[in-house]
Amino acid sequence: MTAALADDYDLIVFDLDGVVYLIDRPIPGAAEAVERLRAGGTPVAYVTNNASRRAGDVAHLLTGMGVPAAAGEVLTSAAAAAALLTEKLPAGAPVLVVGADALRAEVRDAGLRPVEAYEDQPAAVVQGYGPDVGWRILAEAALSVRAGAIWVATNTDRTLPSPRGPLPGNGSLVAVLRTALGRGPDLVVGKPEPALFTTAAARSGARRPLVVGDRLDTDIEGAVGAGMDSLLVLTGVSGPAELLSAPPERRPAFLAADLSGLFRPAGEVRVPVTGEEAGGWRIDRDAERVTLHGSGDPVDALRLVCGVTWGGVPVGEIEGVSEPAGVLLAGWRTAAA
């Protein structure tokens, strides 16, 4: 029997939003996938750019969804940002917190003093996602940064996934300050910076981890930067059109519709496909035309077409010569427009 993709790795590092859950709803099949990994003895870790929950809260949320997790398996950008600030500031230094209570608690537990106003003379501003972040605290942050405070962002995700579609993420809130200040943060802690991934691997002693994510601009780029293989699942933010035009630093090693791809042979989820056929699809090339024909799983077609577009042929120049191929290509072109 051919080994499953997950069997080739000694740690599976999961992003959360868009991979395991959408805000507070589990993605179908996620709990079963994690349970199957655990049953086979494969360690797992969870990393998230979302700074609105602490590690213990995330573990509790996951467990309540049927995804068993311990706080020690969870790494958040909030905790990473607080740890970074302790390297730059003396104990007890005032830090203006823009974000949720979880970020404030991480700063406090790191031995720093959370504050809320410019008049408190903060030595740093730390900014993370919080659903109640508004103009008042952003104004205090702008004044503080202008006065010389270090500006640290937990992440710069433009959006976060939800059952209703993408919502403004911390990157959108960071953009407010960027516009007001005329510059970006001094430091960004979360993905695509590789620290969350490398820390997860170091904690477990993994030598060959696999990163599973839904975003090319954070999860996949971070994995590439960390020198790790990655699996893109199509249950969150990034879709086919974005993948087809991805630059080298945002290209995953594997592609699947969902977490079931972890249990398929590596050759069935590798991207791009080695050769000209996958499933019921085929790519033909000659001096003047590139054509896609056949039918079957759209993800197999996508894996094939990535081999063409990543080689420099725009998706608009690929001709669908079967009805299913034409429908897929038309949809990908429309999404890219």
Secondary structure, DSSP 8 states (H G I E B T S, - for coil): ----GGGG-SEEEEE-BTTTEETTEE-TTHHHHHHHHHHTT--EEEEE---SS-HHHHHHHHHHTT----GGGEEEHHHHHHHHHHHHS-TT-EEEEES-HHHHHHHHHTT-EEE--GGG--SEEEE---TT--HHHHHHHHHHHHTT-EEEES---SEE--TTS-EE-HHHHHHHHHHHHTS--SEE-STTSTHHHHHHHHHHT-SSEEEEES-IIIIIHHHHHTT-EEEEETTSS--HHHHHT--GGG--SEEESSGGGGGS-GGGTBSS-SSSEETTEEEEE-SS-EEEEE-S-HHHHHHHHHHHHTTT--GGGEEE-SHHHHHHHHHHHHHH-
